């Protein structure tokens, strides 16, 4: 599957899509927050460093979002950003409404 198709499928078919790298501390923090707060929400995590097409996926995500860094998070098909964005939404009390929409 082409990188574009994989990204779009992950975003479309899951409430939460996280494009991550397994060694990244910001990715670990965001994944822990989202999976512990919303264990029953359909979530897909793609570890780009563990995939042969990881760099192509990251390039497509940059073209799509303007963000090259990970984690690159989508909730309900909406681009959220990275770890700081997810934490800010939680602290503002907006994250649950976004996930449950």
C-alpha positions in Angstrom: 0.0 0.0 0.0 1.3 3.4 -0.9 2.2 5.8 2.0 -0.6 8.2 1.1 -3.2 5.4 1.1 -1.9 3.9 4.3 -2.0 7.3 6.1 -5.5 8.2 4.8 -6.8 4.7 5.7 -5.4 4.9 9.2 -7.0 8.4 9.7 -10.3 7.4 8.2 -10.7 4.0 9.9 -9.8 4.9 13.5 -10.9 7.4 16.0 -7.3 8.1 16.9 -4.3 7.6 14.6 -0.9 8.1 16.0 2.2 8.3 13.7 5.1 7.6 16.0 8.7 6.4 16.5 9.2 3.8 19.1 12.2 5.5 20.7 10.7 9.0 20.9 9.9 10.2 24.5 7.2 12.6 23.2 5.6 9.8 21.3 5.7 7.5 24.4 4.0 10.2 26.5 1.3 10.9 23.9 0.6 7.2 23.4 0.4 6.5 27.1 -2.0 9.4 27.6 -4.3 8.5 24.8 -4.3 4.7 25.4 -4.8 5.1 29.2 -7.5 7.8 29.0 -9.4 6.1 26.1 -8.7 2.4 26.2 -11.9 1.5 24.4 -11.5 4.0 21.6 -10.3 2.5 18.3 -6.7 3.6 17.9 -4.0 2.8 15.4 -0.4 3.4 16.2 2.1 3.3 13.3 5.8 3.1 14.5 7.5 4.8 11.5 11.0 3.6 12.6 9.9 0.0 12.5 8.5 0.2 8.9 10.4 0.0 5.6 8.1 2.8 4.3 8.4 5.0 7.4 10.3 7.8 5.7 7.7 7.9 2.9 4.9 8.0 5.4 6.6 10.8 7.3 7.2 12.8 4.1 3.5 12.4 3.1 2.5 13.5 6.6 4.6 16.6 6.2 3.0 17.4 2.8 -0.5 16.9 4.4 0.0 18.7 7.7 3.2 20.8 7.5 4.5 18.9 10.5 7.6 16.8 10.1 8.0 15.8 13.7 6.4 12.9 15.6 4.1 12.1 17.2 1.7 13.2 14.5 -1.8 12.7 15.9 -5.2 12.7 14.3 -8.4 12.5 16.3 -11.7 12.0 14.4 -9.9 12.7 11.1 -8.7 16.1 12.5 -5.0 16.8 12.7 -4.2 17.6 16.3 -0.4 18.0 16.1 2.1 16.5 18.5 2.4 15.6 22.2 2.2 19.2 23.5 -1.0 19.8 21.5 -2.7 16.7 23.0 -1.6 17.6 26.6 -2.8 21.1 26.1 -6.2 19.9 24.9 -6.4 17.6 28.0 -5.5 20.4 30.3 -8.1 22.7 28.7 -10.7 19.9 29.2 -11.3 19.7 25.4 -9.7 16.3 24.6 -12.6 14.1 25.7 -15.1 16.0 23.7 -12.9 15.8 20.6 -12.4 12.0 21.1 -16.1 11.4 21.8 -17.4 13.5 18.8 
